Amino acid sequence: MGEIRLLNGYYGKLHPDTIRDLVDRDGIRIYYDRRVHAFLDVASKTTKAFEVQSQMGFTGKGITIAVIDTGIHPHDDSIKPNNRIIGFADLVGNRKDPYDDQGHGTHFAGDAAGGGYQSEGLYVDPAYEANLVGVKGLDAEGGGKLSAWHSGLVVCAAAGNEGPAPLTISTPGIDPVILTVGATDDRNTLERAMTRRRPSPAGAPPLTSW
């Protein structure tokens, strides 16, 4: 038994009778401590992004996504077989070439437009053909300043890591002129074992089927 201070909770092994007794009490939530992995191989499948790509042809081609974050590392999934990082502005260190000394911006760029080059098509994201512009507005510690946006751009921001209770979305997600994006819980609706690869839209890396 131990304490998880970040979550204001505890972990340990309990007898089934104890679990049944605890779940009937108000204010107590119990979660099975199952093994997890840092994979994103079911996200595009769960959100039906593959169907949109194959049936409607929406792959991000002709679209440019600006990632205003800690920068973008020139990862193979963004620069191979074609370099899709077409611009980079460093508002912190004034460097010219794309980089990310914290990692958060690269993570977001990969969530949106990762091409799956290194994974041979396993980790393909919704807009895998979109171009990317990195705007480094956050430093190596992930800190920076906020500015308002009224330039006609479609700005998206994450809802944050709190919730789902009311009033848990904070800045910049509370800005009334942007789109605030929440999370998706696949709830294990998809089998996590890869069985085969399937053909992808023209010019794309092979996509994975389950």
One Martini backbone bead per residue (centre of mass of N, CA, C, O) as a GRO file, in nm:
protein
  210
    1MET     BB    1   0.097   0.035   0.021
    2GLY     BB    2   0.026   0.369  -0.114
    3GLU     BB    3   0.086   0.705  -0.210
    4ILE     BB    4  -0.093   0.948  -0.428
    5ARG     BB    5  -0.065   1.278  -0.423
    6LEU     BB    6  -0.155   1.383  -0.704
    7LEU     BB    7  -0.450   1.212  -0.658
    8ASN     BB    8  -0.541   1.164  -0.371
    9GLY     BB    9  -0.425   0.859  -0.318
   10TYR     BB   10  -0.416   0.494  -0.352
   11TYR     BB   11  -0.221   0.188  -0.343
   12GLY     BB   12  -0.301  -0.168  -0.392
   13LYS     BB   13  -0.406  -0.463  -0.227
   14LEU     BB   14  -0.734  -0.621  -0.246
   15HIS     BB   15  -1.002  -0.757  -0.138
   16PRO     BB   16  -1.299  -0.814  -0.283
   17ASP     BB   17  -1.469  -0.737  -0.032
   18THR     BB   18  -1.342  -0.457   0.003
   19ILE     BB   19  -1.420  -0.342  -0.269
   20ARG     BB   20  -1.728  -0.371  -0.238
   21ASP     BB   21  -1.740  -0.179   0.006
   22LEU     BB   22  -1.611   0.082  -0.121
   23VAL     BB   23  -1.802   0.134  -0.377
   24ASP     BB   24  -2.052   0.217  -0.174
   25ARG     BB   25  -1.899   0.475  -0.125
   26ASP     BB   26  -1.874   0.795  -0.102
   27GLY     BB   27  -1.597   0.928  -0.286
   28ILE     BB   28  -1.514   0.642  -0.412
   29ARG     BB   29  -1.251   0.528  -0.630
   30ILE     BB   30  -1.185   0.238  -0.842
   31TYR     BB   31  -0.887   0.110  -1.003
   32TYR     BB   32  -0.737  -0.082  -1.219
   33ASP     BB   33  -0.388  -0.178  -1.237
   34ARG     BB   34  -0.315  -0.165  -1.534
   35ARG     BB   35  -0.134  -0.204  -1.805
   36VAL     BB   36   0.058   0.043  -1.977
   37HIS     BB   37   0.114   0.233  -2.286
   38ALA     BB   38   0.295   0.458  -2.508
   39PHE     BB   39   0.044   0.461  -2.722
   40LEU     BB   40  -0.125   0.557  -3.063
   41ASP     BB   41  -0.270   0.309  -3.238
   42VAL     BB   42  -0.604   0.386  -3.177
   43ALA     BB   43  -0.694   0.679  -3.235
   44SER     BB   44  -0.773   0.689  -3.542
   45LYS     BB   45  -0.975   0.457  -3.516
   46THR     BB   46  -1.166   0.569  -3.294
   47THR     BB   47  -1.219   0.857  -3.460
   48LYS     BB   48  -1.243   0.776  -3.777
   49ALA     BB   49  -1.002   0.878  -3.960
   50PHE     BB   50  -0.972   0.653  -4.172
   51GLU     BB   51  -1.250   0.695  -4.305
   52VAL     BB   52  -1.201   0.986  -4.394
   53GLN     BB   53  -0.956   0.933  -4.570
   54SER     BB   54  -1.081   0.706  -4.766
   55GLN     BB   55  -1.378   0.838  -4.832
   56MET     BB   56  -1.291   1.173  -4.846
   57GLY     BB   57  -0.974   1.261  -4.860
   58PHE     BB   58  -0.886   1.360  -4.566
   59THR     BB   59  -0.525   1.447  -4.502
   60GLY     BB   60  -0.421   1.767  -4.514
   61LYS     BB   61  -0.396   1.853  -4.790
   62GLY     BB   62  -0.322   2.201  -4.818
   63ILE     BB   63  -0.259   2.222  -4.513
   64THR     BB   64  -0.178   2.440  -4.232
   65ILE     BB   65  -0.012   2.386  -3.919
   66ALA     BB   66   0.009   2.564  -3.622
   67VAL     BB   67   0.255   2.529  -3.359
   68ILE     BB   68   0.206   2.672  -3.041
   69ASP     BB   69   0.501   2.617  -2.852
   70THR     BB   70   0.817   2.444  -2.801
   71GLY     BB   71   0.815   2.332  -3.084
   72ILE     BB   72   0.995   2.140  -3.353
   73HIS     BB   73   1.103   1.838  -3.426
   74PRO     BB   74   1.277   1.677  -3.694
   75HIS     BB   75   1.101   1.429  -3.754
   76ASP     BB   76   1.045   1.171  -3.964
   77ASP     BB   77   0.722   1.210  -3.956
   78SER     BB   78   0.777   1.521  -4.089
   79ILE     BB   79   1.036   1.474  -4.320
   80LYS     BB   80   0.921   1.191  -4.418
   81PRO     BB   81   0.971   1.195  -4.745
   82ASN     BB   82   0.870   1.488  -4.664
   83ASN     BB   83   0.906   1.817  -4.582
   84ARG     BB   84   0.646   1.968  -4.358
   85ILE     BB   85   0.837   2.191  -4.241
   86ILE     BB   86   0.786   2.524  -4.367
   87GLY     BB   87   0.811   2.662  -4.071
   88PHE     BB   88   0.994   2.892  -3.834
   89ALA     BB   89   0.942   3.044  -3.504
   90ASP     BB   90   1.152   3.212  -3.259
   91LEU     BB   91   1.046   3.371  -2.952
   92VAL     BB   92   1.299   3.293  -2.760
   93GLY     BB   93   1.597   3.233  -2.934
   94ASN     BB   94   1.616   3.305  -3.250
   95ARG     BB   95   1.604   3.058  -3.418
   96LYS     BB   96   1.585   2.903  -3.741
   97ASP     BB   97   1.577   2.614  -3.670
   98PRO     BB   98   1.418   2.347  -3.589
   99TYR     BB   99   1.303   2.296  -3.243
  100ASP     BB  100   1.295   2.103  -2.913
  101ASP     BB  101   1.357   2.153  -2.554
  102GLN     BB  102   1.083   1.975  -2.439
  103GLY     BB  103   0.836   1.818  -2.648
  104HIS     BB  104   0.536   1.919  -2.668
  105GLY     BB  105   0.519   2.016  -2.965
  106THR     BB  106   0.591   1.745  -3.099
  107HIS     BB  107   0.351   1.594  -2.987
  108PHE     BB  108   0.132   1.766  -3.127
  109ALA     BB  109   0.228   1.734  -3.418
  110GLY     BB  110   0.195   1.423  -3.416
  111ASP     BB  111  -0.112   1.409  -3.353
  112ALA     BB  112  -0.193   1.564  -3.624
  113ALA     BB  113   0.077   1.496  -3.855
  114GLY     BB  114   0.169   1.214  -3.850
  115GLY     BB  115   0.312   0.978  -4.093
  116GLY     BB  116   0.457   0.694  -4.000
  117TYR     BB  117   0.752   0.625  -4.090
  118GLN     BB  118   0.894   0.463  -3.851
  119SER     BB  119   0.624   0.258  -3.823
  120GLU     BB  120   0.509   0.178  -4.104
  121GLY     BB  121   0.198   0.304  -4.040
  122LEU     BB  122   0.093   0.280  -3.742
  123TYR     BB  123   0.140   0.605  -3.682
  124VAL     BB  124  -0.136   0.761  -3.799
  125ASP     BB  125  -0.269   1.069  -3.865
  126PRO     BB  126  -0.526   1.264  -3.967
  127ALA     BB  127  -0.294   1.491  -4.096
  128TYR     BB  128  -0.040   1.351  -4.270
  129GLU     BB  129  -0.031   1.594  -4.515
  130ALA     BB  130   0.034   1.824  -4.349
  131ASN     BB  131   0.157   2.116  -4.277
  132LEU     BB  132   0.420   2.283  -4.081
  133VAL     BB  133   0.428   2.534  -3.814
  134GLY     BB  134   0.664   2.662  -3.597
  135VAL     BB  135   0.595   2.817  -3.270
  136LYS     BB  136   0.810   2.944  -3.033
  137GLY     BB  137   0.657   3.036  -2.706
  138LEU     BB  138   0.810   2.815  -2.537
  139ASP     BB  139   1.018   2.699  -2.322
  140ALA     BB  140   1.201   2.449  -2.163
  141GLU     BB  141   0.966   2.475  -1.922
  142GLY     BB  142   0.681   2.568  -2.065
  143GLY     BB  143   0.701   2.881  -2.075
  144GLY     BB  144   0.495   3.191  -2.106
  145LYS     BB  145   0.298   3.405  -2.306
  146LEU     BB  146  -0.001   3.574  -2.358
  147SER     BB  147  -0.215   3.614  -2.648
  148ALA     BB  148  -0.415   3.747  -2.869
  149TRP     BB  149  -0.660   3.633  -3.136
  150HIS     BB  150  -0.742   3.842  -3.454
  151SER     BB  151  -0.661   3.701  -3.772
  152GLY     BB  152  -0.858   3.458  -3.891
  153LEU     BB  153  -0.786   3.213  -3.736
  154VAL     BB  154  -0.787   2.871  -3.652
  155VAL     BB  155  -0.802   2.812  -3.310
  156CYS     BB  156  -0.648   2.561  -3.105
  157ALA     BB  157  -0.717   2.409  -2.778
  158ALA     BB  158  -0.669   2.266  -2.490
  159ALA     BB  159  -0.858   2.185  -2.210
  160GLY     BB  160  -0.686   1.988  -2.040
  161ASN     BB  161  -0.624   1.794  -1.719
  162GLU     BB  162  -0.902   1.832  -1.626
  163GLY     BB  163  -1.185   1.694  -1.490
  164PRO     BB  164  -1.535   1.704  -1.580
  165ALA     BB  165  -1.591   1.943  -1.431
  166PRO     BB  166  -1.689   2.235  -1.386
  167LEU     BB  167  -1.452   2.483  -1.433
  168THR     BB  168  -1.175   2.318  -1.567
  169ILE     BB  169  -1.121   2.526  -1.781
  170SER     BB  170  -0.846   2.696  -1.901
  171THR     BB  171  -0.597   2.861  -2.001
  172PRO     BB  172  -0.687   2.910  -2.337
  173GLY     BB  173  -0.975   2.756  -2.355
  174ILE     BB  174  -1.167   3.014  -2.257
  175ASP     BB  175  -1.162   3.139  -2.517
  176PRO     BB  176  -1.422   3.257  -2.734
  177VAL     BB  177  -1.239   3.242  -3.031
  178ILE     BB  178  -1.199   2.932  -2.990
  179LEU     BB  179  -1.105   2.593  -3.007
  180THR     BB  180  -1.192   2.337  -2.782
  181VAL     BB  181  -1.015   2.039  -2.693
  182GLY     BB  182  -1.067   1.725  -2.610
  183ALA     BB  183  -1.085   1.401  -2.513
  184THR     BB  184  -1.018   1.046  -2.576
  185ASP     BB  185  -1.181   0.738  -2.486
  186ASP     BB  186  -1.149   0.406  -2.591
  187ARG     BB  187  -1.224   0.180  -2.375
  188ASN     BB  188  -1.119  -0.078  -2.523
  189THR     BB  189  -1.268  -0.112  -2.820
  190LEU     BB  190  -0.985  -0.201  -2.917
  191GLU     BB  191  -0.766  -0.399  -3.040
  192ARG     BB  192  -0.406  -0.397  -2.971
  193ALA     BB  193  -0.349  -0.606  -3.185
  194MET     BB  194  -0.170  -0.659  -3.455
  195THR     BB  195  -0.252  -0.819  -3.777
  196ARG     BB  196  -0.248  -0.595  -4.015
  197ARG     BB  197  -0.209  -0.441  -4.325
  198ARG     BB  198  -0.336  -0.167  -4.510
  199PRO     BB  199  -0.426   0.016  -4.746
  200SER     BB  200  -0.370   0.339  -4.856
  201PRO     BB  201  -0.379   0.624  -4.954
  202ALA     BB  202  -0.251   0.800  -5.185
  203GLY     BB  203   0.085   0.849  -5.077
  204ALA     BB  204   0.071   0.677  -4.826
  205PRO     BB  205   0.119   0.509  -4.568
  206PRO     BB  206   0.064   0.233  -4.421
  207LEU     BB  207  -0.209   0.096  -4.266
  208THR     BB  208  -0.377  -0.022  -3.980
  209SER     BB  209  -0.535  -0.316  -3.876
  210TRP     BB  210  -0.797  -0.502  -3.655
   0.00000   0.00000   0.00000
